[in-house]
Amino acid sequence: MTNQYPLWKYLLVLVIVAVGFIYALPNLYGEDPAVQISPTRTTKLDAATQTKIQQLLKQASINYQSISMGEHALLVRFSNDDAQLKAKDIIRDGLGNGYIVALNLAPTTPPWLRALNAEPMYLGLDLRGGVHFLMEVDMEAAVKQAEERYASDLRTLLRDKKVRYITIARTNRGVELKFRSSAERDRANEVIHEEYRTLLLKERDGAGDYYLTASVGEAEQRTTRDLALNQGGVVGARLRATM
């Protein structure tokens, strides 16, 4: 049987196969766990930012593979997921609110393939096989919410008991109540203590006004935190969700 196809068709098939093979190669190199740091409108990335990140990781004894500055973000590569997750928290806390610190997966495609614009195929979660979730419960926020509820309850209580007050507001010290006279404050102290025995009450005078601070005791704070923990999940837990 004679060859029915011209040579150029065979060569064309070989070229297509070779090109397809080259551009499929990046998928064989895998990805590194990484942390990506991006600036906000009020900040910028520069050499000083990179140096600070390196110092933060060194102080925390977290090893990293490389750190590189891109046009819009800075990328830090790690050898494993544990180092990546720890580094994210360290960098986020160290840089403050002016930067966006996110987990990422950085391709390990060699430079010669990148020069050919050969990139790995980016898969969705259903094809990757899973995703890391970091669930956190803000324990202090749970206590603050409890104090906000107490502030509302105390307003209702004093109105019902016809105890006059100037203001009731939550502060860093707890729920602060302001009165025009010590007699009104003493009456409020008595009413609140009778209704809410777990609250810690402390009196304070200043500039012609009389203050009463109600704060949540340690036992109730623990109960509030435990309740938030049970409702919101384990603080700092890492979950592996397989799709």
C-alpha positions, 0 to 999 in steps of 0.5 A, spaced: 500 500 500 502 506 497 502 512 502 496 516 500 498 523 504 503 528 502 509 529 507 507 536 509 501 533 513 505 528 517 510 534 519 504 538 520 501 533 525 508 532 529 508 540 530 501 540 533 503 535 537 510 538 539 506 544 541 501 541 545 506 537 549 510 544 550 504 548 552 501 542 557 508 541 560 506 547 566 501 542 569 506 537 571 510 542 575 505 543 580 504 549 585 507 552 591 503 554 597 504 562 597 501 568 601 500 574 596 500 581 599 497 587 595 496 594 597 490 598 598 489 605 596 492 608 602 499 604 601 504 601 596 509 596 596 516 597 596 523 594 598 521 597 605 515 592 605 519 586 603 524 587 608 519 588 613 515 581 611 522 578 611 523 580 618 517 578 621 518 571 618 525 571 621 522 573 628 517 567 627 522 562 625 518 561 619 522 558 613 520 560 606 522 558 599 522 565 595 519 572 596 518 576 589 515 583 588 510 583 582 507 589 579 501 589 583 503 584 589 508 581 593 508 573 593 512 569 598 512 562 597 513 556 602 514 549 602 508 546 605 501 549 607 502 549 615 508 554 614 503 558 609 497 558 614 502 561 620 505 566 615 499 569 613 497 571 620 504 573 622 504 578 616 497 580 616 498 582 624 505 585 622 503 589 616 496 592 619 490 594 616 493 597 610 494 591 606 490 585 603 494 578 605 491 572 602 492 565 601 494 563 594 497 557 590 503 559 585 505 555 579 512 553 579 513 553 571 520 554 569 522 561 566 523 558 559 516 556 559 513 562 562 517 566 556 513 562 551 507 564 555 506 557 557 501 557 563 498 551 567 491 550 567 487 553 573 482 548 575 476 549 579 475 546 586 471 540 584 477 538 580 483 540 585 480 536 590 479 540 596 480 547 599 482 550 606 478 553 610 480 557 616 474 559 621 475 564 627 470 566 632 472 573 634 471 572 642 472 579 644 466 581 639 462 576 643 463 580 649 462 587 646 455 584 643 453 582 650 455 589 653 451 592 648 445 588 650 446 590 657 446 597 655 439 596 652 436 592 657 439 597 663 435 603 659 429 599 659 430 597 666 431 604 669 425 607 665 421 602 668 423 603 675 423 611 674 430 612 675 433 618 671 439 618 667 443 622 662 446 617 658 447 610 657 453 607 653 458 602 652 465 604 652 472 600 653 470 599 660 464 596 659 457 600 660 457 607 662 451 610 666 451 618 667 447 621 672 446 628 675 446 626 682 449 621 687 442 620 689 440 618 682 446 613 681 445 610 688 438 608 686 440 606 679 446 601 683 441 598 687 436 597 682 441 594 677 444 590 682 438 587 684 436 585 677 443 583 674 447 580 680 452 578 675 454 585 673 460 588 676 458 595 678 463 601 680 462 608 681 466 614 679 465 622 680 467 627 675 466 634 673 459 635 676 457 628 673 456 622 677 458 615 673 456 608 674 460 603 670 457 596 669 462 590 666 461 583 665 464 579 670 470 573 668 465 567 669 460 570 665 465 572 660 467 565 659 460 563 658 459 568 653 465 566 649 464 558 650 457 560 647 460 563 641 465 558 640 459 552 640 455 557 635 461 559 631 466 553 630 473 552 633 477 558 633 483 557 628 481 550 626 483 548 619 478 544 615 479 540 609 473 540 605 473 535 599 469 536 593 
